[in-house]
Amino acid sequence: MIRVAAQVGADYIKFQTFDPAELVTPQTPKAKYQQKATVAWESQRKMLEKLCLTRDQFRLLKKECLRQGIGFLSTAFDPGSLKFVESLRPDFHKISSGDIDNVPLLRQVAGYRRPVILSTGMATMREVGEAVEILIQAGLSRRKMVVLQCHTEYPTHPREANLRVMDTFSRKFSVKTGLSDHTPGIFASLAAAARGAAVIEKHFTLDRSMRGPDHRASLTPKEMAMLVHGVREIGLCLGDGVKNPSPRERKIMPQVRRVLVATQPIRKGEKFSEKNMGLKRAGRGVPASHWDQWLGKRAGRDHRPDEAI
């Protein structure tokens, strides 16, 4: 999966680091989507015990990421796991939606002073604000936060994606925003990129028929490649927000912009008027925007029809 993620151009591949005994009780049931994709009768803890990687395996994964030239990240779900992930020196720490109100974990994450990506599935705006404030009070700068809009359902129906929440996060909390996308396909992620998302998170799999709770709601390598390409193109299209002609546009302006031209013979000393002056593409000349200023002026020389003034 690391090799494929690198091949399709993803910036990072993110794992999950957890101790099942620290995360769930033995009796905790699985979510409905997990029940559909796995053995229905087993507990959430039993499922997680099968999915849990060892610390030595994570060290191997980190080395493979370095070899493949892709960034390594892992969401930690408990204090011990977070301490271990920090020892791997990730570029970011990721806080899952389920831990947005986990005050001790938020403070621990902030204490490492690394940039933080905060998912907000199932949260109210008030809870998001409280989490942001806890991170700030624990020493993390707003500049190091990315708050992701997220809807925690696999898959998420497009009507639940609510991408405009990203705009609210940016306005209300003065932070970078993005999307943790669980909708089918790539359209929601592309739309988020077009709204200026700093981070797009998307599940991906080598094969949707593989065993496990999330494969069915994940992108295939081909789809992930399309998403990465689309996000890159959209990033180029967004620009800097400053409206000015580009150097290439300036080169064609003389052939496309209109200038003042004579529409009939004009003698020296004759006044320019709507009867003898018009606007045409004629190469260089007086810009069309100067029309009002030239009405009533006297010609400084003779002009032939279609000659630029």
C-alpha positions, -999 to 999 in steps of 0.1 A, spaced: 0 0 0 29 24 7 44 17 -27 11 22 -45 3 54 -26 37 68 -35 32 57 -72 -1 75 -75 14 107 -60 0 110 -25 19 132 -2 14 111 29 1 77 39 -16 75 73 -20 46 96 -36 41 130 -17 33 162 -37 20 191 -38 -4 220 -72 -22 219 -73 -26 257 -68 12 261 -93 21 234 -125 0 240 -140 -23 267 -144 -60 259 -182 -55 255 -182 -25 231 -202 -34 200 -191 -25 165 -206 3 144 -232 -9 119 -209 -3 89 -183 -24 106 -208 -52 113 -217 -53 76 -180 -56 65 -168 -80 92 -180 -109 114 -211 -94 129 -211 -112 162 -176 -103 174 -170 -73 196 -152 -41 184 -123 -50 206 -119 -84 190 -119 -68 156 -93 -42 166 -71 -69 181 -69 -85 147 -61 -51 130 -35 -39 155 1 -36 143 31 -40 165 56 -12 171 83 -31 152 59 -32 122 54 5 124 91 11 124 94 -10 92 65 10 77 83 43 85 115 30 68 95 19 38 79 54 35 114 69 35 125 45 8 94 52 -13 96 90 -9 62 94 8 54 110 42 45 88 72 17 96 96 -3 77 121 -33 86 142 -27 77 178 -56 67 200 -41 65 235 -13 82 254 12 53 250 5 51 213 9 88 209 42 88 227 54 60 204 42 78 172 60 109 184 92 89 187 89 82 149 91 120 143 61 125 120 55 158 103 21 161 118 -1 145 145 -36 135 136 -65 136 161 -94 114 152 -130 125 153 -137 102 182 -111 120 203 -122 156 197 -133 159 233 -105 138 247 -90 166 268 -58 148 280 -49 135 246 -54 169 230 -31 184 256 -5 157 250 -6 163 213 -2 200 217 27 196 240 48 181 212 44 213 192 41 196 159 14 207 135 -19 191 142 -47 178 119 -80 177 138 -110 157 124 -144 169 135 -169 141 126 -199 139 150 -189 172 166 -209 204 171 -194 238 163 -191 244 200 -171 212 205 -148 221 177 -142 255 192 -135 239 226 -109 215 211 -92 243 192 -91 264 225 -76 234 244 -49 230 219 -41 267 220 -40 268 258 -17 238 258 8 258 236 -1 251 200 -3 280 176 -33 284 153 -9 285 124 0 248 131 -36 236 130 -57 222 102 -93 215 111 -110 190 88 -147 189 81 -157 152 84 -189 131 85 -184 99 103 -203 74 83 -189 49 58 -198 57 31 -211 92 36 -240 104 14 -230 136 -5 -258 155 11 -241 150 44 -206 162 33 -214 199 41 -183 214 26 -193 249 35 -184 241 71 -148 245 60 -155 282 53 -171 285 88 -140 269 104 -117 293 86 -138 324 95 -146 314 131 -113 299 143 -87 315 119 -72 281 110 -64 262 79 -92 238 69 -96 207 49 -118 175 44 -117 140 57 -138 125 30 -159 94 34 -182 99 4 -180 75 -26 -158 86 -54 -137 118 -56 -161 146 -63 -164 158 -27 -126 159 -24 -122 178 -56 -148 203 -45 -130 207 -12 -98 214 -30 -115 240 -51 -127 257 -19 -91 259 -8 -87 229 14 -52 226 28 -55 189 35 -76 161 18 -78 128 36 -93 98 18 -93 61 26 -78 39 -1 -73 2 -7 -56 -21 -31 -89 -40 -36 -124 -33 -22 -130 -70 -17 -102 -73 9 -112 -83 44 -117 -55 69 -142 -28 79 -131 1 56 -122 -14 23 -157 -11 8 -157 27 13 -122 33 0 -107 44 -33 -89 20 -56 -53 29 -67 -67 41 -101 -93 63 -84 -67 77 -60 -44 86 -89 -73 105 -105 -79 123 -72 -43 133 -68 -41 145 -104 -73 165 -99 -62 181 -67 -29 191 -82 -46 207 -112 -71 225 -90 -42 238 -69 -27 253 -100 -60 268 -110 -66 286 -77 -38 311 -81 -31 339 -57 -64 358 -58 -48 389 -74 -65 399 -107 -40 411 -132 -32 402 -168 -6 374 -170 25 379 -190 10 356 -217 -22 377 -218 -2 409 -221 13 396 -253 -21 391 -270 -38 422 -257 -29 443 -288 -46 418 -310 -77 414 -289 -84 448 -271 -101 476 -291 -86 510 -297 -99 542 -310 -101 543 -349 -114 567 -375 -147 554 -391 -144 580 -419 -118 605 -431 -110 630 -404 -92 662 -411 -66 679 -389 -85 702 -364 -118 683 -368 -134 672 -335 -137 636 -327 -173 624 -324 -194 593 -324 -199 599 -361 -162 598 -371 -147 576 -344 -152 540 -334 -137 511 -316 -119 482 -334 -91 458 -330 -63 475 -347 -31 466 -328 -17 494 -307 -35 527 -301 -56 546 -277 -74 521 -254 -112 519 -257 -114 530 -221 -104 565 -231 -135 569 -253 -151 596 -232 -119 616 -228 -114 618 -266 -149 628 -276 -148 665 -285 -110 667 -288 -95 680 -321 -75 658 -344 -38 667 -344 -35 653 -380 -55 638 -408 -68 602 -403 -79 577 -429 -108 553 -422 -98 523 -400 -66 541 -389 -59 540 -352 -62 574 -336 
